[in-house]
Each structure stands twice: as structure tokens, then as C-alpha cells.
Amino acid sequence: MQARFGGKYYWRIETDAKVSFLGFSRSIQSDFDWFDPIVGARAHYHINDKISILAQGDVGGFAVGSDLTWQALATINYSFNDKLTVSAGYKVLSVDYENDGHVFDATLKGPVLGLTIRF
């Protein structure tokens, strides 16, 4: 099964830093937010009735909010029954934002674990 989608992300970044040295103390606080339009696609392939693979990705920003944001996710899934599935995989999320002196340029990545319960 394949699907395409679109939407928007809402980002909010809050920073609170305090430095103390030899009796001198300085605090800095900052917060900012923005929206990014996104488009993406998802593919879900069933290997058999218990095991499936999911791949999903999106891209956005387009200089509307951030210059560029994107993410990619891949999981392998095991269904115990129609109501319970566990998932394990890997995800990468990247964003490049700079506006009005605020900068957030980061790539976050790592393993993901999931549990799906259907009612």
C-alpha cells in the first residue's frame, strides 16, 4: 500500500541557559516558533500476515518557515493479531531554520520503537 500526504509542522524552540563563574552569573532565554508546509509519501509492504515493512518520508520548509526540513523513517513490524502490533526501526529528522537572529540547524537520528493498539 502506498500513500502521499501533505500538511504542516509546527516548531517551537525554547532555550534557557545559565552560566556562573567566580561569582558572576548570566542567564539567557530565547523562544521562537514557525510553521513549515510539507509533502511526503508512505509505503507499507506486507511480507506475510505477521510481518510488514514501512518506509515513510517527507520534505518541507521551502523557505516559507525553515529553509529546508525533511525526515525519513523505516520500520519492521510484527502483528500479534488484528489489534496489537510492535515496530522497530530508525528515524532521521533534519531542519535548517534561520530568521530574525534565531538559528536552529539540527539533524536528529536514532532508533525508534513503537506499539500500535487498534480499538
C-alpha positions as CSV (number, residue, x, y, z in Angstrom):
1,M,0.0,0.0,0.0
2,Q,1.3,3.5,-0.9
3,A,0.1,6.9,0.1
4,R,1.0,10.5,-0.5
5,F,0.3,13.2,2.0
6,G,0.7,16.9,2.8
7,G,0.4,19.1,5.8
8,K,2.4,21.4,8.0
9,Y,4.7,21.1,11.0
10,Y,4.6,23.5,13.9
11,W,8.0,24.0,15.5
12,R,8.6,25.7,18.9
13,I,12.2,26.1,20.2
14,E,12.8,27.2,23.8
15,T,16.3,27.8,25.3
16,D,17.2,28.6,28.8
17,A,20.9,28.8,29.7
18,K,22.6,30.0,32.8
19,V,26.4,30.4,33.3
20,S,28.0,31.0,36.6
21,F,31.8,31.7,37.0
22,L,33.6,33.3,40.0
23,G,30.5,34.9,41.4
24,F,29.4,36.2,38.0
25,S,26.1,34.8,36.7
26,R,24.4,35.3,33.4
27,S,21.1,33.9,32.1
28,I,19.9,33.8,28.6
29,Q,16.4,32.9,27.5
30,S,15.0,32.6,24.0
31,D,11.9,31.1,22.3
32,F,10.6,31.2,18.8
33,D,8.2,29.2,16.6
34,W,7.2,28.7,13.0
35,F,5.2,26.6,10.6
36,D,6.6,24.5,7.7
37,P,4.5,23.2,4.8
38,I,5.4,19.6,4.0
39,V,4.7,16.9,1.4
40,G,5.5,13.2,1.8
41,A,4.9,9.6,0.9
42,R,4.5,6.3,2.7
43,A,4.8,2.7,1.6
44,H,3.7,-0.3,3.6
45,Y,4.6,-3.8,2.4
46,H,3.3,-7.0,4.0
47,I,5.8,-9.8,3.8
48,N,3.3,-12.2,5.3
49,D,0.3,-12.0,7.6
50,K,2.5,-11.2,10.7
51,I,5.5,-9.2,9.3
52,S,5.5,-5.9,7.4
53,I,7.9,-3.1,6.4
54,L,7.0,0.6,6.5
55,A,9.0,3.4,4.8
56,Q,7.9,7.0,5.1
57,G,9.5,10.3,4.3
58,D,8.6,13.9,3.9
59,V,10.2,17.2,2.9
60,G,9.2,20.8,3.5
61,G,10.0,24.3,4.6
62,F,10.6,25.6,1.1
63,A,11.8,28.9,2.7
64,V,8.2,29.6,4.0
65,G,9.3,28.7,7.6
66,S,12.6,26.9,7.6
67,D,14.9,26.8,4.5
68,L,14.5,23.0,4.5
69,T,13.2,20.3,6.7
70,W,13.0,16.6,6.0
71,Q,12.6,13.3,7.7
72,A,12.8,9.6,6.8
73,L,11.5,6.6,8.8
74,A,11.8,2.8,8.2
75,T,10.4,0.1,10.4
76,I,9.8,-3.6,10.5
77,N,6.6,-4.5,12.2
78,Y,5.2,-7.7,13.8
79,S,1.5,-8.1,14.2
80,F,0.4,-10.4,17.1
81,N,-3.2,-10.1,16.0
82,D,-5.6,-7.6,14.4
83,K,-5.3,-5.3,17.4
84,L,-1.7,-5.4,18.5
85,T,1.5,-4.6,16.5
86,V,5.1,-3.8,17.6
87,S,7.5,-1.9,15.5
88,A,11.3,-1.3,15.5
89,G,13.3,0.9,13.1
90,Y,15.3,4.0,12.5
91,K,14.4,7.7,12.0
92,V,16.3,10.8,10.8
93,L,14.8,14.3,11.2
94,S,16.6,17.4,9.9
95,V,15.7,21.1,10.0
96,D,17.6,24.2,8.8
97,Y,16.0,27.4,10.1
98,E,17.3,30.9,10.4
99,N,15.2,34.0,10.8
100,D,15.4,37.3,12.8
101,G,18.6,36.2,14.6
102,H,17.2,32.8,15.6
103,V,19.0,29.8,14.3
104,F,18.1,26.1,14.6
105,D,20.1,23.8,12.3
106,A,20.0,20.2,13.5
107,T,19.8,16.6,12.4
108,L,18.3,14.2,14.9
109,K,18.6,10.5,14.3
110,G,18.3,7.2,16.1
111,P,16.3,4.0,16.7
112,V,12.5,4.0,17.2
113,L,10.3,1.5,19.0
114,G,6.5,1.5,18.6
115,L,3.4,-0.2,19.8
116,T,0.1,0.0,17.9
117,I,-3.2,-0.8,19.7
118,R,-6.3,-0.8,17.5
119,F,-9.7,-0.4,19.0
